[in-house]
Amino acid sequence: MNDESKRVVVIDGETTIRNNGNPFDPNNRLCSFGVLDAGKYTDYDIEYSNAPYGPQLASIRNSLENADVVVGFNLKFDLNWLRRYLGSFSCASFWDCQLGAYILSHQQEVFPSLDGCCSAAGLGNKLDVVATEYWENGIDTPDVPYAILAEYLRKDVDLTYALYQHQQEQFAQDPQLLRLMQLGCEDLRWLAEAEYNGLAYDIEESRKRCAELSVERDQITAALSSLYNCPHLDWNSSDHISLVLYGGVLYFTGREQYTKVLKAGPVIRERNAWLPWEFKGQLKPPRGAENSPTDKWDETELERINEERIAERKKPFVRTYSVAENILRNFKPKGKVKQTIELLLKRAELQKLISTYYGGIPDIMETHEWTELHGQFNQVGTRTGRLSSSKPNLQNFAGDIKYLFRSRYE
């Protein structure tokens, strides 16, 4: 497979770090770009030079459009950045070494890293100075001395090329895996296109619907609170809901009186304390549904641990159990507990619509300052090999939200 007649172009870029360097955030910039073109390396100091970078972009385009194969690691990220700066460009074929590592692991290694892949192959390791001394300390890429950044970038390009050559040898031994890799890299071309174009979304209407659902959710919360005369209940807390349904003690912060002995005699003082509110169980907890950490302790051990915590004036542990939707729907309750579960399920449904969709999507778009919704399509994120999506998940929208995705051609 190592056809030396092929013009192989290896690319990698360094960007600003806002929102993890998201290429669709207009505040982010491409700072530097490395291109290894048929063995010749060129470093493009996009944001570090006062000179116009038009000629540099033209040179990058020339390498891409004359390559037989463009190689990268997590290649869609770099392609989307190039699309932003270059506009449309054509490439004969792609090779994403991250996808290659995933396929060679028979889909067992999800989201493999460049450093991990190269280390396992005996090819060396990334330079970590930029990440550990700058990015992890909140120092953005333009403030990294260019000599340090350039060395870091060159090392990444060299490792990517070495990994590409290593993978060529591995895939040569299995034509079926090679064909799967080729098909995956062709899919990558169109997934990058889909990510770049994004989806038109009606933020204003989404916010309006979010406000309407929030009123409905708050009405349900008030109805639940009226059933249980406890001002300390948090209906967003699964532990609190467990106590309401299965019983137990809710500990809340309050003030308690205690006696302090002084030279002049005992006096009554007040201090912060964990005060109890006991709930009697309405349902039998499902077998195997107890939450950690108490699921590991018998009653004797739990009592001993809580005695120590009380002596240290810490909140005691209480046994709680799962209140997941599938578990609650298995109960056949009556009366008050039936009403409670119905309200809880409806509230959870509304809360998901609010936080994930009607309120969540506009929040994501405004945080990134997107004019369209740009989700990620992940080829290397599941052990089953299926395509997944994230940030946000474009494959799992609630049915009643789909009307908010507007056609650009209406």
Secondary structure, DSSP 8 states (H G I E B T S, - for coil): ---TTS-EEEEEEEE--GGGG-TT-TT--EEEEEEEETTEEEEE-TTT-SS-SHHHHHHHHHHHHT-SEEEESSHHHHHHHHHHHH-S---S-EEEHHHHHHHHTTT-S-S--HHHHHHHTTS-----HHHHHTGGGT--GGGS-HHHHHHHHHHHHHHHHHHHHHHHHHHTT-HHHHHHHHHHHHHHHHHHHHHHH-B-B-HHHHHHHHHHHHHHHHHHHHHHHHHS--TT--TT-HHHHHHHHH-EEEEEEEEEEEEEEETTEEEEEEEEEEEEEEE--SS---TT-B-TTGGG--HHHHHHHHHHHHHTT-------B---HHHHTT----HHHHHHHHHHHHHHHHHHIIIIIITHHHHHHHHHT-SSB--EEESSS-SS---EEESS-TT---GGGGGGB--TT-
